[in-house]
Amino acid sequence: MTVDDTGSGAGGDGRVDPHAPDGGEDPLALRLEQLILGAERRYTPFQAARSAGVSMELASRFWRAMGFADIGQAKALTEADVLALRRLAGLVEAGLLSEAMAVQVARSTGQTTARLAEWQIDSFLEGLTEPPEPGMTRTEVTYPLVELLLPELEEFLVYVWRRQLAAATGRVVQAADDEEMVDRRLAVGFADLVGFTRLTRRMEEEELGELVEAFETTAADLVAARGGRLIKTLGDEVLYAADDAGVAADIALRLVETLANDETMPELRVGMAFGTVTTRMGDVFGTTVNLASRLTSIAPRDAVLVDSAFAEELIRTGEAPVSEAEAAAAEKEGEETPSYRFALQPMWQRPVRGLGVVEPWLLTRRDGRSS
């Protein structure tokens, strides 16, 4: 939770934060907070900053970056808050991180864990804390349940984070040079559910939520299993990336094939591009990403469109022939040809908003084979 530099209970614009702690808070909420944080409220923001040995300005920047609301000078912080400030400031003082990088660490961690916490409460704890027997209140169920789950979830979170950190570090050290660590050549794909806006008008909210969750789960599992990385989900759309164009192509076609076999799912269209991509805080940016998004918007239903650079990369790596005619001619003459996985069909060139004229290619499995 962040602090207001004025030292009052109101925000910098004079508004009072309705969520600021006060004496009227629910006793169960306070007990749960103490259980989860592992400490009682002891410090105002000013006291916490002073105990950590950092300025109020820097403490405010860290707290806001982590996504916590302004609380003025209410006594709402714990020893853990002081320790977190001290650690971040210590990394800066030791020269391991610049102040800007420390703030970025706080922001990326805060944004990621905020989403995780919201999901766990909305989709996990809320269902589990339904009173199991008539007459029992949710209050009687929630505290012991959280007490049992907390250490297990914490251990699992650290395990997954270490695994992800190891994988990300491996990709970085394999980069050819320092520039490639930030501006890398990647295959980027967008997968978009067709007609989702119309569905939102016809389906009940619960049904729509279940459909989106099923789509995101299916996409996340396929992307991970085939060696790609899920960048983000946007309800009816997922964005993923892969170091290898062949891997990205296989993921795209598997997504189309999987959803086509599910009668409950709308049709899918996928657009992919290959080229230099800038990575920041787990997200990807740049012309390559924009092109993949534009190709998705013009892709036929249950089909995959790629840009010319993606097509060239598949040809270069032997995943697709230069043309089907050339491959057929070689086979007819009895020449030994590579075992191509994909086929590429050039489409009409067309102008794409903000990117000029592009030449899309329709990507399919060669001879309809599934690898």
TORSETI-938633 format. One line per 8 residues: number of its first residue (from 1); their letters; for each residue z negated, x, y of C-alpha. Coordinates in nm, 3 decimals. Each point is the difference from the previous one (the first is absolute). Example, Ala and Ser with C-alpha at 12.3 -4.5 7.8 and 13.67 -1.06 7.14 Angstrom:
! residues 2
1) as) -0.780,1.230,-0.450 ~ 0.066,0.137,0.344;
! end
This chain:
! residues 371
1) mtvddtgs) 0.000,0.000,0.000 ~ 0.086,0.136,0.337 ~ -0.182,0.038,0.317 ~ 0.059,-0.097,0.350 ~ -0.013,0.299,0.230 ~ -0.178,-0.204,0.268 ~ -0.312,-0.017,-0.217 ~ -0.033,-0.377,0.043;
9) gaggdgrv) 0.028,-0.273,-0.257 ~ 0.337,-0.104,0.135 ~ 0.338,0.161,-0.050 ~ 0.164,0.208,0.269 ~ 0.166,-0.315,0.139 ~ -0.334,-0.182,0.028 ~ 0.045,-0.216,-0.311 ~ -0.282,-0.030,-0.250;
17) dphapdgg) 0.089,0.069,-0.361 ~ -0.091,-0.318,-0.194 ~ -0.050,0.211,-0.314 ~ -0.251,0.234,0.161 ~ -0.321,0.018,-0.202 ~ -0.290,-0.205,0.126 ~ -0.319,-0.152,-0.122 ~ 0.174,-0.315,-0.123;
25) edplalrl) 0.198,0.160,-0.281 ~ -0.007,-0.140,-0.353 ~ -0.275,0.179,-0.197 ~ 0.227,0.023,-0.306 ~ 0.275,0.163,0.208 ~ -0.251,0.258,0.123 ~ -0.129,0.065,-0.354 ~ 0.357,0.040,-0.129;
33) eqlilgae) 0.088,0.235,0.284 ~ -0.305,0.213,-0.074 ~ 0.085,0.002,-0.372 ~ 0.361,0.104,0.060 ~ -0.072,0.257,0.271 ~ -0.307,0.131,-0.178 ~ -0.204,0.018,0.320 ~ -0.163,-0.212,0.267;
41) rrytpfqa) 0.120,-0.041,0.356 ~ -0.172,0.265,0.210 ~ 0.224,0.115,0.284 ~ 0.182,-0.132,0.301 ~ 0.346,0.157,0.044 ~ -0.139,0.231,0.269 ~ -0.287,0.111,-0.226 ~ 0.237,0.055,-0.292;
49) arsagvsm) 0.237,0.212,0.209 ~ -0.291,0.207,0.133 ~ -0.145,0.050,-0.349 ~ 0.342,0.111,-0.126 ~ 0.037,0.240,0.290 ~ 0.323,-0.152,0.132 ~ 0.092,-0.155,0.330 ~ 0.005,-0.375,0.043;
57) elasrfwr) 0.371,0.023,0.082 ~ 0.083,0.174,-0.328 ~ -0.228,-0.231,-0.199 ~ 0.179,-0.299,0.154 ~ 0.339,0.144,-0.091 ~ -0.107,0.056,-0.361 ~ -0.154,-0.345,-0.042 ~ 0.293,-0.181,0.158;
65) amgfadig) 0.241,0.201,-0.214 ~ -0.190,-0.116,-0.310 ~ 0.055,-0.359,0.115 ~ -0.355,-0.104,0.086 ~ -0.072,-0.251,0.274 ~ -0.180,0.082,0.323 ~ -0.373,-0.076,-0.024 ~ -0.123,0.118,0.339;
73) qakaltea) -0.341,0.163,-0.049 ~ -0.135,-0.216,-0.281 ~ -0.212,0.180,-0.258 ~ 0.243,-0.040,-0.289 ~ 0.088,0.347,-0.129 ~ -0.147,0.189,-0.292 ~ -0.057,0.356,-0.113 ~ 0.338,-0.017,-0.175;
81) dvlalrrl) 0.174,-0.068,0.333 ~ -0.167,0.305,0.150 ~ 0.103,0.212,-0.298 ~ 0.362,-0.118,0.021 ~ 0.016,0.093,0.368 ~ -0.158,0.336,-0.070 ~ 0.250,0.074,-0.277 ~ 0.307,-0.086,0.205;
89) aglveagl) -0.126,0.194,0.299 ~ -0.089,0.292,-0.229 ~ 0.356,0.019,-0.131 ~ 0.123,0.024,0.359 ~ -0.259,0.261,0.097 ~ 0.088,0.211,-0.307 ~ 0.366,-0.004,0.100 ~ 0.104,-0.176,-0.320;
97) lseamavq) 0.129,-0.301,0.192 ~ 0.105,-0.054,0.358 ~ -0.175,-0.284,0.180 ~ 0.322,-0.204,-0.010 ~ 0.032,0.058,-0.375 ~ -0.364,-0.097,-0.059 ~ 0.064,-0.328,0.184 ~ 0.311,-0.052,-0.214;
105) varstgqt) -0.206,0.060,-0.316 ~ -0.247,-0.262,0.119 ~ 0.278,-0.246,0.080 ~ 0.195,0.040,-0.325 ~ -0.318,-0.026,-0.207 ~ -0.123,-0.300,0.195 ~ 0.327,-0.191,-0.024 ~ 0.040,0.062,-0.372;
113) tarlaewq) -0.356,-0.084,-0.099 ~ -0.013,-0.304,0.230 ~ 0.289,-0.154,-0.188 ~ -0.159,0.090,-0.332 ~ -0.335,-0.153,0.099 ~ 0.165,-0.322,0.123 ~ 0.193,-0.033,-0.324 ~ -0.310,0.059,-0.212;
121) idsflegl) -0.195,-0.267,0.185 ~ 0.283,-0.255,0.019 ~ 0.138,0.037,-0.351 ~ -0.281,0.150,-0.203 ~ -0.355,-0.059,0.117 ~ 0.068,-0.347,0.137 ~ 0.106,-0.127,-0.341 ~ -0.276,0.179,-0.187;
129) teppepgm) -0.273,-0.128,0.226 ~ 0.072,-0.366,-0.068 ~ -0.332,-0.136,-0.132 ~ 0.023,0.011,-0.381 ~ -0.245,-0.287,-0.046 ~ -0.067,-0.322,0.192 ~ -0.285,0.041,0.244 ~ 0.048,0.374,0.051;
137) trtevtyp) 0.096,0.112,0.348 ~ 0.253,0.270,0.076 ~ -0.285,0.192,0.160 ~ -0.177,0.020,-0.336 ~ 0.314,0.142,-0.164 ~ 0.146,0.233,0.262 ~ -0.273,0.261,0.046 ~ -0.055,0.096,-0.368;
145) lvelllpe) 0.376,-0.005,-0.059 ~ 0.069,0.239,0.287 ~ -0.290,0.215,-0.115 ~ 0.163,0.036,-0.343 ~ 0.358,0.043,0.119 ~ -0.054,0.237,0.292 ~ -0.056,0.328,-0.187 ~ 0.285,-0.073,-0.243;
153) leeflvyv) 0.247,-0.086,0.276 ~ -0.107,0.304,0.200 ~ 0.058,0.234,-0.293 ~ 0.336,-0.158,-0.072 ~ 0.107,0.028,0.364 ~ -0.080,0.371,0.008 ~ 0.184,0.053,-0.330 ~ 0.318,-0.174,0.120;
161) wrrqlaaa) -0.014,0.182,0.334 ~ -0.028,0.338,-0.172 ~ 0.291,-0.087,-0.229 ~ 0.217,-0.107,0.294 ~ -0.103,0.308,0.198 ~ 0.097,0.226,-0.290 ~ 0.341,-0.167,-0.029 ~ 0.066,0.018,0.375;
169) tgrvvqaa) -0.110,0.364,0.016 ~ 0.233,0.084,-0.287 ~ 0.295,-0.147,0.187 ~ -0.086,0.195,0.313 ~ -0.034,0.341,-0.167 ~ 0.333,-0.052,-0.175 ~ 0.177,-0.055,0.334 ~ 0.258,0.268,0.077;
177) ddeemvdr) -0.144,0.081,0.342 ~ -0.249,-0.119,0.261 ~ 0.254,-0.230,0.169 ~ 0.068,-0.178,-0.328 ~ -0.370,-0.090,-0.022 ~ 0.044,-0.233,0.299 ~ 0.374,-0.070,0.020 ~ 0.107,-0.038,-0.362;
185) rlavgfad) 0.314,-0.121,-0.177 ~ -0.097,-0.310,-0.191 ~ 0.154,-0.308,-0.154 ~ -0.141,-0.306,0.175 ~ 0.032,-0.356,-0.127 ~ -0.080,-0.347,0.133 ~ -0.024,-0.292,-0.244 ~ 0.006,-0.344,0.162;
193) lvgftrlt) -0.053,-0.349,-0.145 ~ 0.291,-0.228,0.093 ~ -0.079,-0.326,0.179 ~ -0.369,0.073,0.045 ~ -0.019,-0.180,0.335 ~ 0.126,-0.321,-0.159 ~ -0.254,0.039,-0.278 ~ -0.285,0.017,0.250;
201) rrmeeeel) 0.094,-0.350,0.118 ~ 0.020,-0.147,-0.349 ~ -0.289,0.158,-0.186 ~ -0.372,-0.052,0.030 ~ -0.192,0.295,0.145 ~ -0.170,0.078,-0.331 ~ 0.333,-0.004,-0.188 ~ 0.157,0.223,0.264;
209) gelveafe) -0.288,0.243,-0.022 ~ 0.034,0.019,-0.379 ~ 0.375,0.063,0.027 ~ -0.046,0.280,0.253 ~ -0.275,0.159,-0.208 ~ 0.217,-0.017,-0.315 ~ 0.294,0.158,0.185 ~ -0.211,0.277,0.149;
217) ttaadlva) -0.167,0.071,-0.335 ~ 0.331,0.013,-0.185 ~ 0.156,0.225,0.262 ~ -0.301,0.232,0.021 ~ -0.015,0.040,-0.379 ~ 0.373,0.070,-0.034 ~ 0.008,0.247,0.289 ~ -0.300,0.192,-0.133;
225) arggrlik) 0.114,-0.001,-0.364 ~ 0.344,0.141,0.083 ~ -0.131,0.279,0.225 ~ 0.043,-0.146,0.348 ~ -0.257,-0.059,0.273 ~ -0.078,-0.341,0.144 ~ -0.018,0.048,0.376 ~ -0.102,-0.351,0.103;
233) tlgdevly) 0.036,-0.369,-0.076 ~ 0.094,-0.260,0.258 ~ -0.047,-0.327,-0.187 ~ 0.360,-0.072,-0.097 ~ 0.110,0.364,0.024 ~ -0.104,0.334,-0.145 ~ 0.087,0.349,0.122 ~ 0.002,0.290,-0.244;
241) aaddagva) 0.119,0.360,-0.010 ~ 0.090,0.261,-0.260 ~ 0.087,0.368,0.012 ~ 0.292,-0.058,-0.236 ~ 0.288,-0.242,0.067 ~ 0.038,-0.073,-0.372 ~ -0.365,-0.106,-0.023 ~ 0.037,-0.226,0.305;
249) adialrlv) 0.319,-0.153,-0.143 ~ -0.165,-0.075,-0.334 ~ -0.296,-0.164,0.178 ~ 0.230,-0.220,0.210 ~ 0.199,-0.125,-0.299 ~ -0.313,-0.058,-0.209 ~ -0.149,-0.207,0.283 ~ 0.312,-0.218,0.012;
257) etlandet) 0.014,-0.031,-0.380 ~ -0.371,-0.082,-0.035 ~ -0.006,-0.269,0.267 ~ 0.330,-0.150,-0.125 ~ -0.173,-0.061,-0.335 ~ -0.292,-0.179,0.168 ~ 0.080,-0.364,0.077 ~ -0.292,-0.027,0.241;
265) mpelrvgm) 0.139,0.275,0.226 ~ 0.265,-0.031,0.273 ~ 0.307,0.223,-0.008 ~ -0.035,0.356,0.123 ~ 0.214,0.233,0.207 ~ -0.051,0.372,0.043 ~ 0.129,0.252,0.254 ~ -0.038,0.377,-0.038;
273) afgtvttr) 0.085,0.310,0.200 ~ -0.038,0.373,-0.056 ~ -0.076,0.257,0.268 ~ -0.255,0.159,0.227 ~ -0.319,-0.204,0.037 ~ -0.302,0.062,0.221 ~ -0.334,-0.074,-0.168 ~ -0.314,-0.092,0.196;
281) mgdvfgtt) -0.330,-0.137,-0.135 ~ 0.162,-0.106,-0.325 ~ 0.287,-0.184,0.172 ~ 0.364,0.103,0.040 ~ 0.218,-0.011,0.311 ~ 0.345,0.093,0.118 ~ 0.367,-0.094,-0.014 ~ 0.004,0.013,-0.381;
289) vnlasrlt) -0.275,-0.264,-0.018 ~ 0.174,-0.218,0.261 ~ 0.328,0.023,-0.193 ~ -0.166,-0.103,-0.326 ~ -0.149,-0.302,0.178 ~ 0.339,-0.101,0.148 ~ 0.172,0.034,-0.338 ~ -0.260,-0.232,-0.150;
297) siaprdav) 0.086,-0.269,0.254 ~ 0.371,0.005,-0.098 ~ -0.041,0.052,-0.376 ~ 0.125,-0.278,-0.230 ~ -0.257,-0.196,-0.201 ~ -0.132,0.183,-0.305 ~ 0.188,0.312,0.102 ~ -0.065,0.351,0.128;
305) lvdsafae) 0.183,0.163,0.292 ~ -0.024,0.372,0.078 ~ 0.135,0.212,0.283 ~ 0.267,0.268,-0.038 ~ -0.258,0.283,0.000 ~ -0.183,-0.168,-0.290 ~ 0.328,-0.041,-0.189 ~ 0.090,0.365,0.061;
313) elirtgea) -0.341,0.112,-0.130 ~ 0.045,-0.199,-0.324 ~ 0.344,0.156,-0.047 ~ -0.127,0.349,0.080 ~ -0.280,-0.024,-0.257 ~ 0.228,-0.141,-0.269 ~ -0.163,-0.343,-0.006 ~ 0.322,-0.180,0.098;
321) pvseaeaa) 0.374,0.085,-0.023 ~ 0.211,0.062,0.310 ~ 0.187,-0.314,-0.101 ~ 0.021,-0.220,-0.307 ~ 0.375,0.062,-0.016 ~ -0.053,0.376,-0.022 ~ -0.267,-0.039,-0.268 ~ 0.221,-0.237,-0.202;
329) aaekegee) 0.297,0.237,0.025 ~ -0.208,0.291,-0.126 ~ -0.127,-0.207,-0.293 ~ 0.355,-0.113,-0.084 ~ 0.119,0.360,-0.013 ~ -0.281,0.087,-0.234 ~ -0.184,0.220,0.246 ~ -0.376,0.029,-0.033;
337) tpsyrfal) -0.157,-0.184,0.292 ~ -0.362,-0.009,0.118 ~ -0.215,-0.293,-0.105 ~ -0.004,-0.184,0.331 ~ -0.283,-0.250,0.057 ~ 0.135,-0.176,0.309 ~ 0.323,-0.137,0.138 ~ 0.094,-0.012,0.368;
345) qpmwqrpv) 0.244,-0.242,0.157 ~ 0.102,0.057,0.365 ~ -0.032,-0.308,0.221 ~ 0.170,-0.081,0.329 ~ -0.116,0.212,0.291 ~ -0.189,-0.204,0.256 ~ -0.189,0.046,0.325 ~ -0.377,-0.001,-0.033;
353) rglgvvep) -0.212,-0.074,0.306 ~ -0.135,0.318,0.154 ~ 0.161,0.229,-0.260 ~ 0.374,-0.032,0.058 ~ 0.251,-0.046,-0.284 ~ -0.134,0.059,-0.352 ~ 0.166,0.001,-0.342 ~ -0.220,-0.181,-0.253;
361) wlltrrdg) 0.037,0.061,-0.372 ~ -0.093,-0.254,-0.267 ~ -0.224,0.164,-0.260 ~ -0.002,-0.124,-0.360 ~ -0.083,0.139,-0.342 ~ 0.308,0.146,-0.161 ~ 0.146,-0.238,-0.261 ~ -0.307,-0.218,0.057;
369) rss) -0.223,0.236,-0.196 ~ -0.374,0.001,0.075 ~ -0.154,0.346,-0.022;
! end
